[in-house]
Amino acid sequence: MKRLFFRLCVMVLMATVLTAGGLAWFAQTPVGLRQSPLDFTVEPGSSMRQVARQLVDAGIDVEPFLLVTLSRLTRQANAIKAGSYQIEKGVTSLQLLDKLSRGDTTQRDVALIEGWSFRQFRAALDRHPDLRHDSAGLSDAQVLERIGAAARHPEGLFFPDTYLFARQSSDLDVLRRAYRNQQRVLQREWEKRAGGLPYKDPYEALIMASIVEKETGLAADRPLVASVFVNRLRAGMLLQTDPTVIYGLGTAFDGNLRKRDLLADSAYNTYLRMGLPPTPISMPGVAAMRAALNPQATDYLYFVARGDGSSAFSRSLDEHNRAVARYIRKPSP
């Protein structure tokens, strides 16, 4: 009986050694790849068993049972991060687990540009091949609802920036981040605003910032442009800014603003309607917000583009007309 028990113990020990040796060999042996480099995605909420199956489906030649066992022994089974990954020829099973547990994902990016409209934002996201297009077919109002925004109109509510994301992330996730960023930046800048500004709330400041963003060709001119529009609001003058009219025309604008457009009444025609338009007309960046909330102290009421990106500022209509004659209505040579 003792001899039988001894033999049994030896067999168990040998099996344990062989298993440990097999796992050690498995851990240090490069996995097979259908191609190199190879991209794959670990879906959110996946268990280690599901992750192992996802790897095989993606073209990684690895034994799922052994990978799950190895992950448990290394205490990585519950540390796997969802996301998109890229691996190259030569990676071992242990290195693969390390990569997944570190969350060493492959990131993509999308640039949302200052001064773009929300329509342009959506078009950029729709074109991106590495995003999941969950917003397809949704109206602007439905998009706002999906990202948890209580607003009715999307314009101006998204912060222009370059956003990093894992492949096959939802475009709604990018928009949600851009929305939260804009709310945070706007509130921060609102708290640092100058006194006596003609805005009832941060949203009106955002409207002004969107106008400044579209009217400025030179960064240094932003506080001066903002001062013109703030001075006009204080004086009860019409803003008379072309970008608001263009925004009101929407897709009907063909690149040529005509006199009839300036005479056609709409909520965005600041040549006919007093005060700010009802919503922002673009996605302003932080510099435009700072200019709108801390405009330079001037008595300027007019400005005209010089043609080189900068603007000439004037205090009176006569002075402005001379600037227009100089920079716009130049005499023929």
Secondary structure, 3 states (H helix, E strand, C coil): CHHHHHHHHHHHHHHHHHHHHHHHHHHHCECEECCCCEEEEECCCCCHHHHHHHHHHCCEECCHHHHHHHHHHCCCCCCCCCEEEEECCCCEHHHHHHHHHHCCCCEEEEECCCCCCHHHHHHHHHHCCCEECCCCCCCHHHHHHHCCCCCCCCCCCCCCCEEEEECCEEHHHHHHHHHHHHHHHHHHHHHCCCCCCCCCCHHHHHHHHHHHHHHCCCHHHHHHHHHHHHHHHHHCCCCCCHHHHHHHHHHHCCCCCCHHHHHCCCCCCCCCCCCCCCCCCCCCCHHHHHHHHCCCCCCCCEEEECCCCCEEEECCHHHHHHHHHHHCCCCCC
